[in-house]
């Protein structure tokens, strides 16, 4: 009897089909799947809440709320840059609606994995030179995003470090040799040091054990200060790096605010919260039907200097009054 009812119902719908009548079937009705935004990162996933929250903020401005009308799919390489192409291909196979990348390595992997799925990047290097876009104003292709002016900031970080260290002491530089952009950053810092006749101690790390060894080497070489390279994986280990620098009483200069919030002495870099928000806005506009090729690359032009006065007091460091006056935030 139950089966007969369904048969008669189907027959009835067939008879009415010519009249254009639709009969909803609650047993078979399915909601359209929510679009998925793929997030591709070189780090291990720790310390990225502020990044994702920035994306959510931009998406929210355009009416997109995670869990309601879109979902995130996360892919983290854990510092293994050679894994990024596979992770990007996995996101493509999942048929995500947009891929977001937050570094040169992840951006290159996303660009190599697809020429059709929209790709929105945060790039620490020239996106035209990297082949992400044809030009900043008219990207063409499937990529657009935010370009950070990292090269212009290297000299400023060196200047900050030298103001906080004893004259004549070596300056240490911590880098991740596996990062694709690492050689260029090293060339920049070495050129700046040569111009200033500043002795430079370069230490390398691409896993937690190497970070321990690198900071021990900085201490052994009696470096007067440490600059930590711009690097997604090193940032994912920022609590470890800050703790080691504090333990060994090494004044350290970082590239982003969360280092200083975690107890790092000072950070100077782009206002990344604004960059991440812009990425969220672009992802939302793409979900609404706009094309990546029609969205010009945004160049970040807002910088922030954050000083941790608690850490300065613990290290016995007095910031120059001019630097304190220029600080966007002083953590007490």
C-alpha positions in Angstrom: 0.0 0.0 0.0 2.8 2.4 0.9 4.6 1.6 -2.4 1.4 2.0 -4.4 1.0 5.5 -3.0 4.3 6.5 -4.3 3.6 5.0 -7.7 0.3 6.8 -8.0 1.9 10.0 -6.8 4.6 9.7 -9.6 1.9 9.0 -12.1 0.0 12.0 -11.0 3.0 14.3 -11.3 3.6 12.9 -14.8 0.1 13.7 -15.9 0.5 17.2 -14.6 3.9 17.7 -16.1 2.5 19.2 -19.3 0.8 21.9 -17.2 4.1 23.0 -15.6 3.1 21.9 -12.1 6.0 21.0 -9.8 5.4 18.7 -6.9 8.0 18.9 -4.1 9.2 15.6 -2.8 10.5 16.1 0.8 11.9 12.6 0.9 14.3 13.4 -2.0 14.8 17.2 -1.7 18.4 18.2 -0.9 19.8 21.6 -0.1 22.4 23.0 -2.5 25.9 22.4 -1.0 27.6 25.4 0.5 30.6 26.6 -1.4 34.0 25.7 0.1 37.0 28.0 0.4 40.3 26.2 0.4 43.0 27.6 2.6 46.6 26.5 1.7 49.4 27.3 4.1 53.0 26.3 4.5 52.9 26.3 8.3 51.5 23.7 10.7 48.2 25.4 11.4 49.1 26.8 14.8 49.0 30.5 15.3 46.7 31.2 12.3 43.6 32.2 14.2 44.3 35.9 13.5 44.7 35.1 9.8 41.4 33.2 9.5 39.6 35.7 11.6 40.8 38.4 9.2 39.4 36.4 6.3 36.1 35.9 8.2 35.8 39.6 8.8 36.1 40.4 5.1 33.7 37.7 4.1 31.3 38.8 6.8 31.2 42.3 5.3 29.8 40.8 2.2 27.3 38.6 3.9 29.2 35.3 4.1 29.2 33.5 7.5 31.2 30.3 8.0 28.9 27.4 8.6 25.9 29.2 7.2 26.6 29.9 3.5 30.2 28.8 3.1 32.8 26.4 4.6 36.6 26.4 5.0 38.8 23.5 3.9 42.3 23.7 5.4 45.5 22.3 4.0 48.7 22.8 6.1 52.2 21.6 5.0 53.8 21.8 8.4 56.9 23.5 7.0 57.3 20.8 4.3 57.2 23.1 1.3 57.6 20.1 -1.1 54.1 18.9 0.2 52.4 22.1 -1.0 51.8 21.0 -4.7 50.1 17.8 -3.5 47.9 19.7 -1.0 46.9 22.2 -3.7 46.0 19.4 -6.0 43.9 17.8 -3.2 41.9 21.1 -2.8 41.4 21.1 -6.6 40.0 17.6 -6.5 37.6 18.7 -3.7 36.3 21.2 -6.2 36.6 24.2 -3.8 35.1 27.4 -5.1 38.2 29.6 -4.2 41.8 28.8 -3.0 43.4 31.3 -0.6 47.2 31.2 -0.2 49.2 33.2 2.3 52.8 32.9 1.2 55.0 32.6 -1.9 55.3 28.8 -1.6 51.6 28.2 -1.2 50.8 30.7 -3.9 53.1 29.0 -6.4 51.6 25.6 -5.5 48.0 27.0 -6.0 48.9 28.6 -9.2 50.5 25.4 -10.5 47.5 23.2 -9.5 44.8 25.1 -11.4 44.2 27.7 -14.0 40.5 27.8 -13.6 39.6 27.8 -9.8 39.9 31.4 -8.5 43.0 31.9 -6.5 43.4 34.8 -4.0 46.8 35.3 -2.5 48.8 37.2 0.1 52.3 37.5 -1.5 55.5 38.6 0.2 57.1 39.0 -3.2 56.3 40.7 -6.5 53.2 38.8 -7.9 54.0 39.8 -11.4 57.6 38.5 -11.2 56.3 35.3 -9.6 53.8 34.8 -12.5 50.7 35.0 -10.4 49.3 37.9 -12.4 50.1 39.7 -15.7 49.9 43.1 -14.0 48.7 44.6 -10.8 45.8 46.5 -12.3 44.7 43.9 -14.7 45.6 40.5 -13.3 44.0 38.3 -16.1 44.1 34.6 -15.4 42.6 33.2 -12.2 44.6 34.9 -9.5 44.4 38.2 -7.6 45.1 39.3 -4.1 47.3 41.5 -1.9 51.0 42.3 -2.5 53.1 43.1 0.6 56.0 45.5 0.4 58.4 43.3 2.4 61.6 44.4 0.7 61.1 48.0 1.8 60.9 46.9 5.4 64.1 44.9 5.8 66.2 48.0 6.2 63.8 49.4 8.8 64.1 46.2 10.9 67.9 46.4 10.8 67.7 50.0 11.9 65.4 49.1 14.8 67.7 46.2 15.9 70.8 48.3 15.7 69.2 50.9 18.0 68.6 48.3 20.6 72.0 46.5 20.6 75.5 47.3 21.8 77.6 49.0 19.2 80.1 46.7 17.5 78.1 43.5 18.4 77.1 41.0 15.7 73.5 41.1 14.4 71.9 37.7 14.0 69.4 36.7 11.3 67.1 33.6 11.6 65.8 32.2 8.3 64.0 29.1 7.1 66.2 27.7 4.2 63.2 25.7 2.8 61.1 28.7 2.1 61.2 29.6 -1.6 61.6 33.3 -0.9 64.4 32.8 1.7 67.3 33.3 -0.7 66.0 36.7 -1.8 65.4 37.8 1.8 68.9 36.7 2.7 70.4 38.7 -0.2 68.5 41.8 1.0 69.6 41.6 4.6 73.2 40.8 3.6 73.3 43.8 1.3 72.0 46.1 4.0 74.5 44.7 6.5 77.4 45.2 4.1 76.4 48.8 3.5 76.4 49.5 7.2 79.6 47.4 7.8 77.5 45.4 10.3 78.7 41.9 11.1 75.9 39.4 10.4 75.4 36.0 11.8 73.0 33.8 9.8 71.3 30.9 11.4 68.9 28.5 9.8 66.0 26.4 11.1 63.1 24.5 9.5 61.9 22.4 12.4 61.5 22.8 16.2 64.8 21.1 17.0 66.7 23.3 14.6 65.1 26.4 16.1 66.5 25.4 19.5 69.9 24.9 18.0 69.8 28.2 16.0 68.9 30.3 19.1 71.7 28.5 21.0 74.1 29.5 18.2 72.9 33.1 18.4 73.6 33.1 22.1 77.0 31.4 21.6 78.0 34.0 19.1 77.0 36.8 21.5 74.8 38.5 19.0 73.6 41.9 20.1 70.1 41.4 18.6 68.2 39.0 16.4 66.0 39.6 13.4 63.5 36.8 12.5 62.8 36.4 8.8 59.4 36.8 7.3 58.3 33.2 7.1 55.0 31.4 7.6 56.5 28.3 9.3 58.7 30.3 11.6 55.7 32.3 12.6 53.8 29.1 13.4 56.6 28.5 16.0 56.5 32.1 17.3 55.9 31.1 20.9 58.9 28.9 20.9 61.1 31.5 19.3 59.9 34.3 21.6 60.5 32.0 24.7 64.0 31.1 23.6 64.9 34.8 22.9 63.6 35.8 26.3 65.4 33.0 28.1 68.7 34.0 26.5 68.0 37.7 26.9 68.4 38.4 23.2 66.6 41.5 21.9 64.6 40.3 18.9 62.8 42.1 16.0 59.9 40.4 14.3 57.8 41.1 11.3 54.2 40.9 12.7 52.3 41.9 15.8 51.4 38.5 17.3 55.1 38.0 18.1 55.1 41.1 20.3 51.8 40.1 21.8 53.3 36.7 22.7 56.2 38.5 24.5 58.5 39.4 21.7 60.4 42.7 22.2 59.3 44.5 19.0 57.6 43.9 15.7 57.6 46.1 12.6 55.7 45.1 9.4 52.6 45.4 7.4 49.2 45.7 9.0 48.4 42.1 8.1 44.9 42.3 9.6 43.9 44.7 6.8 45.5 42.4 4.2 43.6 39.4 5.4 40.4 41.3 5.6 40.9 42.3 1.9 41.4 38.7 0.9 38.1 37.8 2.6 36.4 40.6 0.7 37.8 39.4 -2.6 36.8 35.8 -1.9 33.3 36.9 -1.1 33.1 39.0 -4.3 34.2 35.9 -6.3 31.6 33.7 -4.6 29.0 36.3 -5.7 30.1 35.9 -9.3 32.9 38.4 -10.0 36.0 37.2 -11.9 39.5 37.2 -10.4 40.8 38.8 -13.6 38.6 41.9 -12.9 39.9 42.4 -9.3 43.1 44.5 -9.2 45.9 43.4 -6.9 46.0 45.5 -3.8 49.3 46.8 -2.5 49.6 46.9 1.2 50.7 50.4 2.4 50.0 50.4 6.1 52.7 49.5 8.6 52.7 49.0 12.3 55.4 49.2 15.0 54.5 47.3 18.1 56.7 47.5 21.3 56.4 45.2 24.3 57.4 47.3 27.2 57.1 44.4 29.7 59.8 42.5 27.7 61.9 45.6 27.4 61.9 46.0 31.2 62.8 42.4 31.7 65.7 42.7 29.3 66.8 46.1 30.7 66.3 47.8 27.4 65.3 51.4 27.0 63.7 52.3 23.7 64.8 55.6 22.2 62.1 58.3 22.8 61.6 58.8 19.1 60.9 55.1 18.5 58.4 55.1 21.4 56.7 58.1 19.9 56.3 56.4 16.5 55.0 53.1 18.0 51.4 52.2 16.9 51.0 50.1 20.1 53.0 49.8 23.3 52.2 46.6 25.3 52.5 47.2 29.1 
